[in-house]
Each structure stands twice: as structure tokens, then as C-alpha cells.
Amino acid sequence: MSLQVLDEKVNPLLGRREVRLIIPHSGAGTPDRVTVRKMASDHYKTSMEQVYVRSIATRTGGSNAVCVVEVYDKPQVKGKSVPAFVKNRNLPKDQRVSKGKKRHQSPRRLSQLKNQLRLPHQPRNQVQHQRRLRNPPPLLQVQQRKSQRNRLLGRPLLVGLGCS
């Protein structure tokens, strides 16, 4: 396979070249990222660690792949500007870090985990709660408030039964 440079931009701020390539692949499927990465590193005479493939697109039924590739000047610069998912995509399939589905856990194990993570109840206004704990109102004031409320609501006054 050969490649043809369609467009090349130099980005001195990030220390890289942003390149669009056309790779013909008649009679075969779209080339994978590792192949495109190797071809671009050979073309620009750099190591494969300095080349990252951002995207590969082939039209349906077409035989040309349009690839967007970033070629870094120094290997140290790429670590700061290349996202982790792009680095992971450009690795061979056996070296990729997989975020596969987690195995199903038993309901008992889930309830144990929830109990470990459960936090004690915290009232919405922590300051008011602390004040109430430090200075509880006297019992007589509480009873007077209840009786005032009951009078306003028109309830009968029940004294001596423990309810008001």
C-alpha cells in the first residue's frame, strides 16, 4: 500500500504536524490504525510513538481511506496533548486497556457494599441542628407552644393525659 498526502498543517504550539492522508486499499478492507500508523511513521521517518491516528474513514464501496494523523516532533510533547483514549486506540488490540462490562455481583454482596458506603444522616442545616443539641428548649416551653398551636387550630385541650 502507498499513501498520498492530501493536506498538511504545522502546529508549532503543540509541536506537531496534522496530516490528512489518502490510502488506497482496492480489493481489501479498510486498513487498521496500527497499519496506518506504521505507514505514516515510515513516510515521515519518525518512530511509531510519535505518530497517532485520529480517524480513518472510507466511503461505502470505496477503495480509498481518508486518514487524519498527528505526527509529533518530540516524544515528550505528545503525552501532554494526546488524550488517553486516543493512545489506547492506537495500540495493537492485544495491548489495549479494556473497560469491559463488570461481572454481575450477587444481591447480598451489593447490599454489603451499600452498607459500607452508607453515611450517617446529616440534617440540612448542620448549624441549627448543633444548636438544638446544645440548648434544647425546656419542657415547659414545648408544652406551651403545643397548647398555643392547639388553641389556634381549635383543638380541645387535653391536660394530664400526656397529649396536647
Secondary structure, DSSP 8 states (H G I E B T S, - for coil): ---EEEEEEEETTTTEEEEEEEEE-TTS----HHHHHHHHHHHHT--GGGEEEEEEEE-TT-SEEEEEEEEESSHHHHHHHS-HHHHHHTS-GGG-----------HHHHHHHHHHH------S-HHHHHHHHHS---HHHHHHHHHHHHHHHT-----SSS--
